[in-house]
């Protein structure tokens, strides 16, 4: 995982801007991006990017680029150990 990306995710979690739910997200949709921002890096997820989107139990939808999703998931999993 990119050190800067991991640091950014940890900072967003600490600030309460990015959730790390204890349970795995129930459903995950994967497809082409459509320009909405990534919840990890804040950059647009373009139609040349793969977008990972999940709905949380709170009703919030979060979206990521592939590497951002992997980094977010790794951070979530590391806190479950």
WOLINKA-V849302 format. One record per backbone hydrogen bond with DSSP energy under -0.5 kcal/mol. CO is the residue of the C=O (numbers start at 1). NH is the residue of the N-H. Records with the same first field share a line. If there is no record, write none. Layout:
CO: NH  NH
This chain:
2: 6
3: 7
4: 8
5: 9
6: 10
7: 11
8: 12
9: 13
10: 14
11: 15
12: 16  17  18
13: 16
27: 55
29: 53
31: 51
36: 45
38: 42
43: 38
44: 46
45: 35
46: 33  49
49: 33  51
50: 66
51: 31  53
52: 64
53: 29
54: 62
56: 59
60: 56
62: 54
63: 39
64: 52
65: 69
66: 70
67: 71
68: 72
69: 73
70: 74
71: 75
72: 76
73: 77
74: 78
75: 79
76: 80
77: 80  81
78: 81
